[in-house]
């Protein structure tokens, strides 16, 4: 039941267990009970909060004002799961261009590393580059270097 803000402006998502602005109906990724957590920025309990909340592309929730402050500070990843929270395709294109223009020293030219993509959760072996490692699956640079997988004998 929506108490604050007017029933006509909100809908109740049964999976999330919370009320959201009408604009998010059929337009949010459900994370069960996502509002029954603390805002990952200010740590206020979201379910009891009277502040506006937003649902990020990954389905995690936070206060709108905390989200905008995070973006203003050039932090574009969910503080909970590290997935990109905005469309980063233009940034990935700029990084592609920068990598193409940057010659790697001979010692690193053929070095490979294993990466985990924070956006699609794929693990891949790629060529190391000082600027960043690109996920071969989703083309994101939101990656981190990991240890090689241990194969069973």
C-alpha positions in Angstrom: 0.0 0.0 0.0 1.4 3.4 -1.0 1.1 5.9 1.8 3.3 8.9 0.8 3.1 10.6 -2.6 -0.4 9.6 -3.8 -1.6 6.3 -5.0 -2.0 7.5 -8.6 1.7 8.3 -8.9 3.1 5.0 -7.8 2.6 1.2 -8.3 3.5 -1.7 -6.0 5.9 -4.3 -7.4 5.2 -7.6 -5.7 8.6 -9.1 -6.4 10.6 -6.1 -5.2 8.1 -5.7 -2.4 8.1 -2.0 -2.8 6.3 1.0 -4.3 7.9 2.8 -7.2 7.1 5.8 -9.4 4.8 4.9 -12.4 7.7 5.6 -14.8 9.4 2.5 -13.5 6.5 0.1 -14.2 7.7 -2.6 -16.6 11.0 -0.7 -16.7 13.0 -2.0 -13.8 15.0 -5.1 -13.1 13.6 -6.8 -10.1 15.9 -7.7 -7.2 13.7 -9.4 -4.6 13.2 -7.2 -1.6 15.7 -4.6 -3.0 14.1 -1.8 -1.0 14.6 -3.8 2.3 18.2 -2.8 2.3 20.2 0.3 3.2 21.2 2.9 0.6 24.8 1.9 -0.4 25.9 5.5 -0.3 24.3 7.1 2.8 23.3 3.8 4.5 19.8 5.0 5.3 17.2 2.2 5.3 15.5 2.6 2.0 12.1 1.0 2.9 11.4 3.6 5.6 13.0 6.5 3.7 10.8 9.4 2.5 13.5 10.3 -0.1 13.0 9.4 -3.8 14.7 6.2 -4.8 16.0 4.9 -8.2 16.4 1.4 -9.5 19.7 1.0 -11.4 20.1 -1.2 -14.5 21.4 -4.0 -12.3 18.2 -3.9 -10.2 19.8 -2.5 -7.0 18.3 0.5 -5.4 19.5 3.7 -3.8 18.4 7.3 -3.1 18.1 9.4 -6.2 20.1 12.2 -4.6 22.9 9.7 -3.7 22.8 8.3 -7.3 23.2 11.8 -8.8 26.0 12.7 -6.4 27.8 9.4 -7.4 27.4 10.2 -11.1 28.6 13.8 -10.5 31.8 12.4 -8.9 32.4 10.2 -12.0 31.5 6.9 -10.3 29.5 5.0 -12.9 29.4 1.5 -11.3 26.9 0.1 -8.8 28.5 0.2 -5.4 27.0 -3.2 -4.6 27.7 -5.3 -7.7 30.1 -3.1 -9.8 27.9 -3.2 -12.9 27.9 -0.1 -15.1 24.9 2.1 -14.1 24.8 4.2 -17.3 25.4 3.6 -21.0 29.2 3.6 -21.3 29.5 2.8 -25.0 30.9 6.3 -25.9 33.6 5.9 -23.2 34.4 2.4 -24.4 34.9 3.8 -27.9 37.2 6.5 -26.6 39.2 3.8 -24.8 39.4 1.7 -28.0 40.9 4.7 -29.8 43.3 5.4 -27.0 44.5 1.8 -26.9 44.9 1.7 -30.7 47.1 4.8 -30.4 49.2 3.5 -27.5 52.1 1.2 -28.5 52.8 -1.4 -25.7 56.4 -2.0 -24.7 57.8 -5.2 -26.2 57.9 -6.9 -22.8 54.1 -6.6 -22.6 53.0 -6.9 -26.2 52.1 -10.6 -26.1 51.2 -10.9 -22.4 47.8 -12.3 -21.7 45.7 -12.0 -18.5 42.4 -13.4 -17.3 39.7 -10.9 -16.6 36.2 -10.9 -15.1 33.8 -8.6 -16.7 31.7 -6.7 -14.1 29.0 -6.0 -16.6 28.3 -9.5 -18.0 30.1 -11.7 -15.5 32.1 -13.5 -18.3 35.7 -14.6 -17.7 38.1 -14.4 -20.6 41.7 -14.5 -21.4 42.8 -11.3 -23.2 45.9 -9.4 -24.2 47.1 -7.1 -21.4 47.1 -3.4 -22.0 48.2 -0.7 -19.6 45.0 1.4 -20.4 42.5 -1.4 -19.8 41.2 -4.9 -20.7 38.2 -5.3 -22.9 35.6 -8.0 -22.4 35.4 -10.1 -25.6 31.8 -11.0 -24.8 30.1 -7.6 -24.2 32.9 -5.2 -25.2 33.0 -3.4 -21.8 36.1 -2.2 -20.2 34.5 -2.5 -16.7 36.7 -5.5 -16.0 39.2 -6.7 -13.4 42.1 -9.0 -13.7 41.7 -12.4 -12.0 43.7 -15.5 -11.4 43.6 -18.1 -14.2 40.9 -20.7 -13.7 42.0 -23.9 -12.2 41.2 -26.8 -14.5 40.3 -30.2 -13.1 42.9 -32.9 -13.8 
